[in-house]
Amino acid sequence: LQREWAERLQSGNISGYPIEGLGDVLYETELGQLNFWHVFGLDLHDNMQAISGERGQSWWVEAIRFPDDEFETRAAELENYAMVASFNTAKRRQPWTADDYRKCHTVAVFRSGSSTQSI
């Protein structure tokens, strides 16, 4: 989808959707709804530093899910979650590498609400 939307952006064929830069995509859900998503690259670190540093905020990345087929049982889902929790503990306060991102299906970045909050 990133390639498709990058090509559409370059040609101006974005059909009125809010596609403004590389990494902006629309994807169709299983219900047929279009959702907007922005896919960050390794520039995520620089972006988070830029929007957090001046305010004295902290930020961190956490894995949400590892790659796997759709879970067929609750036990399979819990196993994936346990592996993710262990990974997050090992990565706490450590910079993420490209390989770390490749290991994950979904990640999220969090930012503290104020300069007095710490992680």
N, C-alpha and C positions, 0 to 999 in steps of 0.2 A: 504493500500500500504506500510506503514511503516513496518508492520510485514513481508509482502512478501519479501521486499528488504533486510530486516535484515536477514531473513533466507537464501536468496540467497547469501548474502555477507558471511555469516558464512560457507556455503557449497562451496564457491568459484565459484558459478554459476552466475556471473554477466555479462556474454556474451560480455566482452570488454567495457561495459558502465562505466562512471566515478563514480561508487559507491564506496566510500572510507570509510564511517563510518555510524554509526547509524543516522537516520534522512535523509540520502540521498535517494531519490526516483526518479523514472521515472513514469510519468503518460501520458496517451494518451489523446490528445485533441479531440474535436468533429470533427476535420479535419483528424484524424488519425496520427497526428504528436506526437512523443515522446518528452516531455519536462522534463528537469532536475529540481528538486526542493529540497531544504533542509528544513526540518521541525525542528525548534528549540523547545526545551522544556523550562523549567524554568531556564535553564542555559543561556538563552539569556542575562540576566542582567550581569552575570559574564563575558560573552564573550565581550559584548559591553564595559564594564569597562576596560577590558584588552586592547582593541584596540584603545580606545579613551583617556584614562586617561593620558598616557605619553605624548601625543601630545597636551594636553590641550583642546581637542575638547569636545563638548557637544553632547548628543544623546538623543533621545526620541522615544517612541512608539506611534503609532496612529492606531486606528481602521480604516479600509477601508470600511468594509461592515458587517452588521449583518446577521445572518442566515435568509434565506427566500427562498421560491421557486423562480424560475426564474421570474423576473418581467414581468407582463403582460401589464402594462401600465407605462407611464412616471410618472404618479402621484405616483404609488407604489414605483418606484425607488427613487423619490424625498423624499418620506416619510422615507424610509430607510436611505437615506443620512442625513436627518434632525436629526434622532435619533442618528446616528453615530457622527455627528458634536457636538451634545449636550453631548454625552458620552466623546468625546475627550476633550471638554472644562472642564468637571468635573475631568478628570484624569490628566490634565496638571500639570507637575512637581510632580506627585505622582507616587510611585512605583506601578507596575502592579502586581496583584495576579493571582494565577491559575484560580480563578473564573472570573476575568476580561477577560482572554484569552478565557475561555469557552463561554462567551457571544458573541464572535465575530466569523464571518465566515472567514474574512481575516484581517490581521494586517500587518503593515510595520514598520520597524525601520529606523530612519533617523539619520545621523551623520553630524555635522557641518563640513564645509570645512577647517576651520582654527581656531586657538585659539582666534582670535579676534572676531569671529562671536558668537553671543549669541541668545538664543531663548526667 
